[in-house]
Each structure stands twice: as C-alpha cells, then as structure tokens.
C-alpha cells in the first residue's frame, strides 16, 4: 500500500476528522467518516466545545464525503485514522471491530485530554505508556503510527499556513512500511520536515508535548503555531558519515 489514492476510514466527526476528511478528499482519496450513530450526529444543531458549527452544517458543504458507522468506516478504509477524543479512542476502535482493522495502518492523531474543568483541558499523557502504545497493544495485527497530534487541525493539513511550512511533524511506530505510507501522506499535505522518532513507545514524547502546546496557545492567544526542530547540520552530517564508516 502507498499513499496514492487510498480508501480511508476516519473515526470521529469533530474538527480534526473534518479537516483531514476535507483535505484527503481534495487529494483524491475515497473517504468515509465514522460515528457512533449517524442520525444522532446529523441531528446535533449546536456548536461544539470549540465553537465549531454542527456536523450537519459542515456536511452540507462536503457532500462527497460519506458518513457512516464506525464499523463501516473502518471496513471501508485501507488506512484508518483515529480522530476521536483520546479518552474514548480504544472504545471506538473496539466498536469498529478488530476484524475491520487487522492488517491495516492506523494513523492515530488523538490526544487524551480532560475537559471536566473547562478550558484549557488537562493532558492525561504520561511517560509510562502512550495512547498509541495502548492501541497497538489492543490491536496487535494492525500497524499503528502516531503523528499530527502536536498541532491544531488546520495546521495538520496545511503546514504552509504557519511560517511558510518551515516547521516539524513527528511519526512514531513499529512498522517501517506503515511509517513510509504515513510520511508519503504527510508530504502530500505539504510537510517537508518529518522526523521519525522511532518505535511506538516514542509516542509518549509527542503526547506529552500537549501541556506545552496548550500553555503556548494561552500565551500566544492563537492556536496557529507549531514546533520547529532546529539542528546542527554539520554535526548531524558528521554523525551520519561516521555511521556509514562503521557499516562499511
């Protein structure tokens, strides 16, 4: 599988799911969005927690994108994107069904956030086991890749909107082939600086960036920013050259 014209199932109909669905459809992918109950999702008439319009308003402008159940969205996708709220992600994936996920890449973009005390939410991430790891453990026959969880939805799909795209996105996962597919997808969005952090345990790092990101949002007064990793390119080149010598 590669990132050329895929069938993609997106679990979640919030701001992140909508942003990804719109961009992927523009790029020619066949997208189905999944929800618990289609009728209930379409019946919502009030803005969400972030002031975004109800899904039905958005869907009227994006009628090419199909809405169905979690089960059918997962079954549809060659790749499945977890764009649900992190605190319910495992429940949603279980509803979608292992039989509809096995053998597929799961791109996990979710964060576990506690909104019980209002805004800003509290991050539940810990340096013990990430959500990405728990998903991989619960669905061992999938290839989980964590990415895009360190920025707002609009920046995910349009990196050029911030600093002309001169900033960084991370990937974490156990399967090199799955990460290549995700990186190709990111590059099709316009991402130029993609850092592979390593296996899925490295997702702890990106999930734990959320408290910093949330505080920056409050300080800057806007969520339209992202992290940029600046390197000492000479030292990086020297280390790469040394590695090549060792391999020889």
Order of alpha helices (4+ residues) and beta strands (2+ residues): beta-alpha-beta-alpha-alpha-beta-alpha-beta-alpha-alpha-beta-beta-beta-alpha-beta-alpha-beta-alpha-beta-alpha-alpha-alpha
